[in-house]
Amino acid sequence: MNVPIFISKERAGLVAFSSPVWALRDGLLVRRNAEHQSSTYEALVQRSDARLGVVAGAAQVSAAKSASIGASQLVEFRSQPDAVAALLAGDIDASQPRLLAVERSVRITPTCSP
């Protein structure tokens, strides 16, 4: 699998980017049967107490901020498995991996829902 290079201001100052040849959607991973299933960015924004787990430095952090998720709602983790563990423990309300990672997590962790 190719690893994408996400466009950032710094990178755009160094190279010219072509049109994308493919794209991955973000998905939210939530606990099945959770009291509050915030399964969209909009639902998270509506709940100021909702906490979204993100992998530190990942492109999804910028996507969450662009969707108006507040800094106080973001909880950074070193890895996606760490975020999933926090989700299952009830420490966060949703996790934000790429859609492919969501599908993999659901297959191996049946208590999660995409």
N, C-alpha and C positions, 0 to 999 in steps of 0.2 A: 504494500500500500504506500502511496506517496504521502509524505508528510507535508501539509500545506504551510506556506509562509504567509502569515496574515499581514495585511497591509497596516502599517503604523505610520505615524508622521515621520519618525526617524528613518524607517526603511524607504518611504516614498521620497525622501530627500536624497537617497543614494541610488535608487534604481527606478526604472519605469516598469509598472506592472501592466500585464496584458489583461484582457477580459478573462474572467474566471472560466475554467473549463469544467468545473463541477463544484458543488457546494454541499455542505452538511448543515442540517438544521440543529438548533439547540433543542433539547427536551428537558423536562423537569421530571425528576424521580421523586415520588412521594410514597409514604407508608400506606399500604392498603388498610382501609377502615380507620384511618386517622380521624380525629375529631374535626380538624380543619384540613381539607385537602386543597391546598393552594397549588393547583396544577398549571397555572399560567402566570406570566409576569404580572398581568393586570390584577389577578387575585392577590398576589403578594404585595403589590403596591397598596391595595385597599386595606390590607391588614398591617398596620405599622408594627405589630408585635411579631410578625412572621420572620423567620430566619432562614436564609438561603445559603446553603453550603456551596462553596466554589473552591477550585484548586488554585492556589496562589500562582499568579503570573499567567494563568490561562486566558485565552481570548474571550472566554465566556464571562470573565469579570467585567470587561468593557461592555459586552452585550447587556449584562444585567444593569449596569449603571446607565446605559443608553435607554433602557426601558424604565428608568426612573426608580429603580430599586435603591433605597437609601443605604448609605455607607454603614449605618448602624444595624441594618438588616443582613449584611454580608458577613459570613463566617468563613475564614480561609483555612484550608487544609493542605497538607503536603501532597496528598495523593487522592485519587478518586475512591479507592477502598477505604481510606480514612473517613471521607465524607459519607459514604454509604453506611459505615459503622455508626457514625453520629446520627444519621437519619433513623436507623433501626433502634437506636437507644433513645430516640425522642429528643435529642439535643438540638436538632434543626427540623424545620418543617418540609424542606425540599432540598434536593441536590441538583446541580446543573451541569451534567456531563453532556457531551455531544450525543446526538440521538443514537448512534451506534453503541455507545457505552451504556445508554439507558436500556436498550434491548438486551445487551449482554447481562447487565445487572438483574433484570427481571427474570431471565432464564435461570441464573444461579442463586437468586435470592427471592423466593416466591412470595415473601411478605411485602414486596415493593410493587408499586403500580406505576406505569408510565403515564 
